Structures are given as structure tokens and as C-alpha cells.
Amino acid sequence: MARGAGFPEADQFVNEGMLSHLRVLDCSFGIAGPYGTRLMAGFGADTIKIEPPRTGDPQRHRGPFHRGQPGLERSLSFHWLNGGKRGVTLDLSHSRAPELVRSLIATADILVESFEPGALERWGFGIDALHAINPGLILISISDFGQTGPRRHWKATEIVHYAMSGAMSLTGDRDRPPLNSGPAITHYTAGLHAYLAALLAYQRRQRDGIGEWVDVSIQESALENVEIKLAEALLANHDAIRNGDSHALVPWECYPTADGAAAIIAGPLRNWSQGASALGDPEMLEPPFTTITGRIAHRQEVHARVRAALAGKSKREIYHRGQEAGLAFGYLASLAEALQSPQHEQRGFFQLTATHPEVGQLVSMAAPFQSAWHRWHLGRAPQLGEHNAAVYGALGHSPATLSELEDIGAL
Amino acid sequence: MSDLPLQGIRVIDLGHEWACPHTARFLADFGAQVIKIEYQKRLDFLRGGITMNRAYNRKVAFWQVHRNKQSLTLDLRDPLEKDLFEQLVSQSDIVLENSRPGVFDRLGLGYARLRELRPDIILVSMSAFGRTGPEAHYRGYGGTIEALAGIQSLTGYGPDQPARRIREMDVTNGIMGAAAALTALIARQRTGQGDWVDLSEMESASHALMGEHLMDYAVNGTHFVLRGNRHPEFAPQGCYPCFGENAWLVLTVQTDTEWRCLCQAINQPELATDSRLTSAEGRHEHHDEIDRNISEWSCSRTPMEATEILQASGIAAGPVLSMLELTKDEHLHQRDYYQHLESSPEEGRYLGFPLRLSRGNGRLLTRGPDLGAHNRDIVVGLLGLSEARIPTIDESKLGTSFEPI
């Protein structure tokens, strides 16, 4: 882990994570819930992933797969989202499930689920039943449209959420259809909010020991991504429009260079006069281009001058020159280029997971933020049911019971 | 209803632009007392570029991103005002900042100093590239980060088309900043120890948006292929024109059964028996043809009419909602999503909360504050100092983030 220069030495770096006093049960699936619990596991919480017997989390069946070959233990998105967790199986709808659930719930701080609204209750694990077992339990329910409301049973995928949370109407070109996000942004945003919800509820529980139930709607959670534009619609009746990558400020987008695209982001605005020298066009340092109002008034000319200035240059050259001159230039990196970033490399951002019996070690990412004292637990994703004996055994269930439950399909 | 989760937690928000202020907004929404430090010579970007007639107090973006916060104007280069800041730190739990690494060290207000003032202080430093590494001193906005992290390379209309931005990296990083602050807060309860969290926005956005894609490239060497609105596995998936101007529907068929339901729903049952189309593989091969069939059906219906038919048939579908359409959305209305300011409900509606806690959710008390609105409350009320110490605002000397100072 990279450490800052001049960092105080007085305190001891501890091996345990920031959340290593928490126990989390994760019966969510897909992306949102598992990402939230992946963070909990990474920060040290003992996180037990509960999957349906035999088929597991549906994400195990989603590509991309290790070396392109499908298989229960080969989905790379599953590996990414479930690193650092332990894994057990349990069919929550099975008549014998309650005896195991009771013992799991009794020792847990947080339960994360993403079943269809009402399913948990139907199986006898509604919030009241759970709190009867453990009044301190924090239940996080993630769903597409929330636990209430007329659309609570609608089906949604990433593109549906991207469309219904407003961002898609603003992505892509004006004369073409709205464009879906490449990243599964709405699901990841909901996963982050599930994580935050758990910590908020835990913070409140510290005062009186009482848990609570949190309703995370992926749609509502994703509205945060357009908070300013939606506020402008609510309070100023302003409807933002789809307009390619063009930005209110200029230059503030990607332009072609000799070897790809450079992001000419001319901020902070106060640094224009020093920074624009990196473009090598002396007229850009003269009126009307010296002020942002002048550049906006001459938008097309700015575009033309930037394009001309970048012709024949390399994107990395212009990136470093702009940055050294004080502007936030970048370049459009492919995944290959992102993986080779010297900055990432020096900070040790990409790390190898622990060895998985079927796929070995995989390149993954370290913590999304670094504590000065506590480590991130990278680990690896569990095999389906890998920790049945360890987890259920520790809760007092005998090997004979477990084997019987396995035979009847409960785990 | 019990106390808000972050009741009793005091946060100093030194942030500017959007990411760090969003972090502080989240904490404020859930009960923390958040004090936004404002620098008169360079007002926050969201306060706009005009200082005449106090236009900086009337920016909707500022009202939203700084809601529930208090405003204290301070010049940290002025010894007396720096002293106010230090006194405030000694009574605070969390300090948030997103200046370039080293800025607060140079002011004599780095982590080491903050710890002297408050031994268990939590400092969350958000920067574009993190506080170590060869590019630590570089600057980054959302447009920089989205491009450099590789995130932008994942969105576009097709294999030979330019990459397109999804934007709003600031919100992703702002949410992650809140995760950093709360994680450190909960660790502090156990250890009694504060923290200095180093959040690189490049790393945070990569972590929160592209893990499976990075892993795929790193493990398999597979170059990501832009697919527009199509899905790598499911078919069909797309965005289809509907009746009306700029009216669009999206849908995803996730199983072969759903495919047969779709064919019925769009009144083309013969497609369901077309042997070329029974598997996702076949439907991928003939995606253009299927898209034409769906468009033919959708273009005479509004997005919501079409969606309701498809949802009733068990297919994931939805309208592409614009910002104004979202403000009128029936489902959000029935869930009481939108909120009025408790201090002045007549002013209009704001976004609600991204999650709902059963023991009492976040609250929306006030909009983003007027510049320096809480100078007196904080200096006299909280710090117990004399009126003479209240920072004054000289309107003739105000500057903005839009021009050189």
C-alpha cells in the first residue's frame, strides 16, 4: 500500500480492517447488493454470501468468463463483486431453511437482500420475524423501484434503470437515440448507497442497540447522478437536453490527436492564461479567448483552434504539457492503457487476488479509498457453498444435519 | 422517530466544485452538522460567475448540492480567521477537502496540525489522482477522470464510433467520499483513533464503475467492444422510437420465454416460431431485423403505453425519462420521493433521498445557504467568541471561480 511522505509515525499500522468488528449476511445477487457487501468485506467485515444451492448467484452465469469458458466458478463479474467473502448455500424458500436462518441472523449485524419486494416476508423472514430473533439486525433491501409504489413489481435491467433515472436522456447525440451507459452505473450507485445505508443504521444502532430496515430503490438511488439537472427541472423548470459530449464550458471535451483523443478540460478557469500556452497557439492567449465568456461566445472558433493545435501531437504529450501548465487535461484511455497507468502502478492500485482453486489469481483493484492505518482485504470470491461446513458448523449445526439438509436440497 | 443517524457529528466541508460537496451533502442530509467554509475571493464554482446583486445566493445547483449545510466565510491566510478555523476543528469530527495534495499543508493545516487540534479527527482528502505517485500534483475534473480511467472508453454507439461520456463522475466520487467518512467514523468508535483517508478519484470511480471490464481485459486480454444499446448476451435489447417528440422506449429480453412473450406483446406471434430467433445467439445475428419489428410497433405508442404492455408481459422495459418527465413521475410521486424544504415549503420541490431508513430518514431542512449566513452562529454561538471576531463580507472584493483573481 502506498504511504504518504511525511506521514506521522506515532501510530501503529493495524492489520485488521476498518469494519472488522461487523458480521454481514449477503443474500443479494447481481451487481448492486454484492458491490455494497464487497466493500464491507474489503474493509474487514466478516461477510457471508448466501446463495441458492446448485445454481448460485445468477451473476455466476453472466459473462465475461475466465478464458471465455462459462462455468459456475468462472464469471469474472462474480469474482470482482464477491471477493473477500465467505460462501454458503441455502434455499431460503425451503421448509427447513428457518433453523439455519435463525442461527445466522442471531449473530449478524447486517443482512443485505435483493429479492423481489415481499419475497422475504413470504418465506417467513419479514422484518418483524428477523427482529424477533435479533433486535439489532439491520436489514438492507435493494430493489428495482422500491418496496412500495405501483411499479414495485416491474422488471428492470441496467438500460431500463439508466432510462428511468434520467441519465440516458442526456447520453449520446442529439440526432440519434439516447445511448446506454457502458458501465452498470445505476446498479453500482445503488450498491454504494446500500453500503452507506448499512453504516448509517449501524451508527444509529450504537446509541440504543436497535436495528432497522432500509429500502434502497435502484431508481431513486440513481437519481443522485443527475442531482443538479433534476433540481434545475424541479426549481427552474429547465429540461436538460442530450447534446453529445459538448459542455457548457469550452474547451471541455475530447479532441482528436495524432494517436487518439485528448481530453482538453480547461479548468480551473483561473489558470487559462498559463495553461493554454500548452496548446501552442499564441492567439488563444489573447482576447476574446482570455475569458470564459469570450470562449463561449466564440465556441466554434475555439473548437477549430484546439483541433488545429492538437494535429500531429500525441495525446500523452498534450496531457502532460497541459497538466504541467496548470490545466486538467487528460486523454481517452483504453482499458489496456488504464491498466498500464504509471500512477496506478506506483500506488499499487491493481493487485492480484488470493488463489482460487479453479481460476487461480486474478487482477483486481485495491481499496477505493485508503485508510492511513487499516488494510483492505482483497481475498478472493468463494466457491459455491465453500464454507458451508465452517459457517454452519460454528453455529452448532452437526455434520449429520448438514448432510441431511444437503440431501433434501435445502443447501 | 429517533434521532437522525449522524446527529451530533460535526463536519467541516472545505470542498469545492461538486464531488466533495456532494459527500458533505449526504452527511448533512442524514443529520450531521456540516459547515461549509467559503473563500470570498474565490466563491464556490456552483455559486456562478456573477457577484452583482448577490446572484451567488440564487443558484439552484448550489441550493441542491449544499442543502442542509451552514456557510462560514473564512480566509485561511488571515491569522485571525485561521484561528477560527483551528478552534472549529478542535470541536469537529470530520474534515472533508478536495484540493490538490499539499494545499492544506502549505497553509499549515495538514493532517498533522489537525491532529494536534483534535487527536481523533477524521480527514478525508479527495483528489483527482491521490496524494502519492508521479501524477499526484495533477488536476482533474470529471471529464479528465472519465477519460483517463478508461471509463469513457466503455460507452459509444458502436465499434467504430467515438466514445461518449456518461458524465457525473463527481457524484460517484462524492458518494464514495461519504463511504470513506462513515467507514472511518465507525472504525473510530472501536479504536478511538481518527484517520487520514486518501481518496483518489481516479481509483474511486474505477472501483465503482468498471471492475468486471478491467478484470476481463486483464485476465482474457479481450478488447472491449462498443455495442451501443445492445447487450453482450441478452437479445434483443435496445432503445426504440415511440409516438411523440424525442420519445423513446428501452427494453431487454433476458430469456427465450420472454422473447416469445415479446412477440405476442408486439402483435407479431409469427416471430416466436421463427426458428432463426429461438436462441439469444440467433436473435443477436438478426438484431437489426428484430429492431425494425419492435420499432414498427412502438412508434405508434407513447413510451409509457408501450412500457405498460411490455411489463404486463413480463419484460423489462421502461421509458427514457427526461428531467421534466421525472418531476411528474407517478411512481416517485406515490412514494413521496420529492421533498419540500422544512424551513420554507413554498419554495418548491427538491430531490428526495437515495435510501429510506425505517427509524426516521434524512431530512431536508434548508437549501444551500446564503454566503456567510452562519458566520455569527458559528463564531459567537458555537465558538463562544466576541462579535468582533465575526468575519465580515466585503461585497466589493468578492471573486468567483470563473475568472482569474
Interface residues (C-beta under 8 A of the other chain):
Chain A: A2 R3 G4 A5 G6 F7 P8 D11 V14 M18 L19 H21 Y35 L39 F43 R62 G63 P64 H66 R67 G68 L76 S77 H79 W80 L81 I127 F145 G146 T148 G149 P150 R151 W154 K155 A156 T157 I159 V160 H161 Y162 A163 M164 S165 G166 A167 M168 S169 L170 T171 G172 D173 R176 P177 P178 L179 N180 S181 G182 P183 A184 I185 Y188 T189 L192 H193 A194 Y195 L196 A197 L199 L200 A201 Y202 Q203 R204 Q206 R207 D208 I210 E212 W213 V214 D215 V216 S217 Q219 E220 S221 L223 E224 N225 V226 E227 I228 K229 L230 A231 E232 A233 L234 L235 A236 N237 H238 D239 A240 G244 D245 H247 W252 E253 C254 A261 A263 I265 G267 P268 L269 R270 W272 S273 T291 I292 T293 Y319 Q323 G326 L327 A328 F329 G330 Y331 L332 A333 S334 L335 A336 E337 A338 L339 S341 P342 Q343 H344 Q346 R347 F349 F350 L362 V363 S364 M365 A366 A367 P368 F369 Q370 S371 A372 W373 H374
Chain B: S2 D3 L4 P5 L6 W18 H22 F26 F30 R42 G49 V60 A61 W63 Q64 V65 Y111 A112 R115 V124 A128 F129 G130 R131 T132 G133 P134 E135 A136 Y138 R139 G140 Y141 G143 T144 I145 A147 L148 A149 G150 I151 Q152 S153 L154 T155 G156 Y157 P162 A163 R164 R165 I166 R167 E168 V171 T172 I175 M176 G177 A178 A179 A180 L182 T183 A184 L185 I186 A187 Q189 R190 T191 Q193 D195 W196 V197 D198 L199 S200 M202 E203 S204 S206 H207 A208 L209 M210 G211 E212 H213 L214 M215 D216 Y217 A218 V219 N220 T222 H223 F224 L226 G228 N229 H231 P232 E233 F234 Q237 C239 Y240 P241 W248 V250 L251 T252 Q254 Q311 G314 I315 A316 A317 G318 P319 V320 L321 S322 M323 L324 L326 T327 E330 H331 L332 Q334 R335 Y337 Y338 E347 G348 R349 Y350 L351 G352 F353 P354 L355 R356 L357 S358 R359 S401 F402 E403 P404 I405
